[in-house]
């Protein structure tokens, strides 16, 4: 197989290569959620202080200056008349986001993420001041504050700089205190529903059959590829769900090929099949070489040294490959082996898969991201 170019990534994830009946059992709790049990997203606007000269430029980030003046005013320091003299670069405006988990209670802590809103260069070492975090209904559900960690590394000198990671996004572990809980009572649910994370009618029917085999016939029914309705008939909801979530089923997933053109990543599902087709692939290489030539003037002349470039163009073609014939219904392993035998480079793989799909020979959904 040809060596992978350093600028490309060629990944084949051959998950579930063995037949499903060979033990690819998964728990119901790992592929479903109870309807109504979910996280809620929170967002807020705040100020970060204590930065080492890497904060917002107050002349460019007007909102940062206004927020700073307003905050100082609430603390009894009037700087409105002296706003033109505020030139600190140790303050940055940030947007703070967090996820409020289900069943969390008042007083518990959650993680928050702060992202620079202005032209701050680095949030490392800063401290987020008290920031209310609002839900979609405009109510305050948590309040964030604390020291931030970016995990990024930055270094600069007179001739250049180096940055690893994203220094303008920071995280505060347990950085917010929950002030308001979501009112949801699981025990009060009469007939809950299970929702498949990856909708599939066959998988939903298998889950319903497993539930009916444990709790009794008629308890579970499928209304669509995502939803399994539970008619518990007065049973304790919490106990019933606890007995269901550890049941195992064999999920059925559609044949899918996912291609990420940006990174060259290709993910092929184990159920992908290819109809009979012939594939040929060859490479044409055009190489342009510039060789510098120096023209030196004669002694005691008024001429100047001139640098020119001699350009050489060469065209080469790799040895021809014979057509590789894939029999109908070949599996993932056979497809990969056949393409490797052609010496297919990573950047050509995406085009080949798209061409096979266009020819109607790829019996799978092709998703190009």
N, C-alpha and C positions, 0 to 999 in steps of 0.2 A: 504494500500500500504506500502511496506517495506520502512524504512527510507533510504535516500540516503547516501552512504558512503561519507565521507568528501573529499576523493581524486578523486571523479568522479563527473561529471556534467551530468545531464540527462535533456535535454531540448527538449520539443516538441513545435514547432512553428506552430500553427494551423491557419495560415493566410488564409483569405478568406474562412471561414467555411460556410458562407451563399452562396446560389446559386448566380452565377454571375449576373443573371437577377435582383437580389434584390438590385441593386444600386452600384455594384463594377465598377463604371465608373471612368476612369482616363483621364486626359488631354493628348492630343497628344504630347505636349511639354515635358511631364514627362517621356515618353517612347521612344522618338526619338531624333535624332540629325540631323542637316542639314549637308549634306556631304561637307567636306572641312573646317568646323568650328571645331577646336580642339585646345588643348593645345600643346605646344612644350616643350620638356624636355631640361634643361640646366645643365651643370656640370662644375666644376672648382676645382682647387687645390689651397689651401691657408694655411696661418699660423695663429694660434691663440696665442696671448700673454696675459700676466697678470694672468696666472694660479698660484695658491698658492702651488707650488711644486708638482702639479699633472699632469704635462705635460710629454712629451716624454723623455726617456733617450737617450741622444745624442749618446752614444756609441752603442746603439742597433738600433735606428732609424737613419740610415745614411742619408736618404733623408731629414730628418728634419734639421740635421746639415748643409747639403749642401744648403738647402733653406735659412736658417738663415744667413749663410755666404754671399750668393748671395744678399739677401735683404739688409744687412748692407753695402755691397759693392756699391749698387746702391745709397745708402744714403751718400756715401763718407767715410765710415768707413771700412778700410782694416783689416780684421781679418784672412786672408788666412794663414799667417805665424804662427798665434797663435791659429789655429783651435783645437789643442790638449788641450788647456786650457779652451775651451768652455764647461762648465759643468752645465749650467742652466737647470732646470726642470720646468721652467715657460712657455715653448713654446711647441706647439703641431702642427703637420701637420694634416690637415683635408681635406676631400673631401666635396665640397659644391654642393648641388643640389637644383634645383628650377624648377617650372613649369611656362612657359610663356603663359598666357591666350590669347585666341583669341581676336582680336580687341583692344589690349592694345596699348597705345601710348608712344612715347619717353618721358622720364621724370617721368613717373608713377613708383610706387614702388610695389615690390612683396616680398613675404616671401621666406626665404631660410632656408635650413637645413644643418648643419655641422656635419659630422661624423668623429670620430677619425680614423686616418690611421696608427698610430704607437702604442706604448704601454702606451699612456696617460691613466690615471685612472679616471679623472674627468675634464669636460670642463666647469663646473659651474663658472661663473664670468669672463670668458675669453672674449677677444675682437678679433674679426676677422678682419684682415688687408685687405686692398683693394684686392679683388679677382675677376678677369675676369671670367664670366660665358659664356661658349661656347655652341653652338648648334651642331647638327649632321653634319652641313656643315663646322664646324671649325671657324665660325664667332662669334665674341663677341656680345651678345645680352643684357647683363646686367652686372653690377659691384656690388659686394656685400661687405658690411662692417658694423660692429656694434657689440654691446654687446650681448652676448648669454645667453639664459636661457634653462636649461635642465629640470627643474621640478622634478629632482631626489633628493633623500635624502640619504646621506652617513654618517655613523658614525663608528668609529673604536676605539679600545682600546687594552690593552695589551693581552687580552684573546680572542678577536674576533672582528668581524665587522658586520655591517648591511647596506644593500643597498636596497633602494626602487626606482624602475624606472631604466632607463638606463642613467647613468651620462656621457657616452661617445658620446651621440647624443644630439645636442643642436639645438634650433630653434631661428631665428632672425625675429621677426615680422617687415614687411616692410624693410627688411635688404638689398635689392638690388634695384638699380635704373636702369630702362630700358634705354638702349642706342640705341637700334635698334628695330624697329617694324616689324612685319610680314606683308608683302604686300598682303592683301586679301580684295577684294571689293565685299561685298555681293550684292550690288545694280547692279553690272555688271554681275551677274549670270543670264543667260537667262532661262535655265530650271534646277533649282536645284532639288536635290533628298533628301528624308528623309530616314534615316537609323534607323532601330529598334535596340535598345540596346539588347533586347532578341529576336533573330530571330524567327518568327513564321508566317507561311503562312496565317493562319486564321486571326490573328491580322492585318497583312498587308492589307488583303482584306477589313477588316472593316474600316481601316484608309482611304483607297482609296475611299470607298463608302461614308464616312463622308465628305471627301474633295469634291468629285463630287457633293454631295448634297448641298454644300455651294457655290462653285465657278462655278459649271456647269459640265455637263456630259463630259467625256473625258479628264478632266484636270489631274487626277491622274490615274496611272496604276502601277501594281505590276510586277516587273521583276524577283524577287526571294524573299525568306522568310525574307530578311533583308531590301530590297530596295523598296521604293515607288517613282517612277519618276513623276515629275510635269511638265506638258507642259502648261505654263502660257499664251502662245500666246500673248506676248507683255505686259501683265499686270505688274504693279509695283511689283517687287519681295518682297520688304520689307513689303508693305501693305498686299500682299497676304499671306506671311508667318505669319504675325501678326494675320490675321483673321483665320488662320488654327490652330495655336498652342493651342488655348483655346477650340477647339472642343473636345468632350469627346467620348471615345469608350470603349467597354468592351474587355480587353485583354484576349487572350486564351493562357494558359501556359501548356506545357506537364506535365504529372504526373511524379513527381520526388521525390526520397528519397535521401537525402544527409547525409552521415555519416562521422564524424570526429573522427577517432579512438584515436587520441592523447588526446582529451579532453572528449570524450564520448558524444559529442553533436550529436543529431539526429534531422534532419529537414524533416518533411513529408508534402508534398503538399496536398492541399484539394482535388485534383482530383484523388488521389491514390485509387485504388481498389484492393481487394484481392479476388481471386477465392476461391471456397469451399476447405477448408483444415482443418486438425486436428492438434493441437499443444499441446505438453506436455513438461513441464519443471520442473526439480528438481535440488536440490543443494546437493552436497557432500562436507562436511567440514572436513578437516584434520587439527588438532591442535597439535602443538609440543610445549611442555612446559619444560623449563630448570629450575630446582630448585637447587640453590647453596647449597652444603653441606660442612661444615667446619670440618676437622679432627684435633682435638687438642691433642698434645702429653702429656704424663704424666708429673707430677712434677719432676723437677731435671733430666729430661732425655735430651738426645742430639737430640731429634726429632724436627722437624719443623712443623709449622702449614700449612696444605695443604688444598686447596680449590678444591672441585670436584663438578661436576654437575650431578644431577639425571634427566634423560630425560624421559618424559611421553608423549606418543603418543595416542591421542584419535581420533576416526573417528565417525562422526555422519552424519546422513542423514535426511534432512527435510521430513516432512510427504509427502507422495506421492500425486501428483496432478493428477486429472483425465484429460483425453484428452478434450481440449476445441475445439469445432467444430465451425468454422467460415463459415457462409453461403456464397455462391457466391455473389460477387459484394458488399461486405461490404465496408463501408466508413471509413474515417480516424478516426472518433470518435468511431466507433464500434471496429476498430482494436486496438486502444489504450485501450479501456475499457476491451477488452478480454485479452490483455497481462497483464494489471494491475491485473485482477482477478486471474491470475496465480501466482502473487507475483514475477514477473520477476524483478530481480535486474538490475541496469543500465548496468553493464558490460556484462550481458547476452543478452541485447537487440540487439546489433549489430550482434551477431552470429545468433540470431533468424531471423532477417531480411535477412541476407545473405542466410540462409537456405531456407526461404520462396521463395526467388528469384531463388535459385538453383532448387527448386521443380517446378518452372514455375507458381507459384500461385500469385506472386507479379506483378500486371499489371502496372508497372511503371519502370522508369529508376533508377537504384541504383548506386549512385556515392559515392565511398569510398575515402576519402582524407587521 
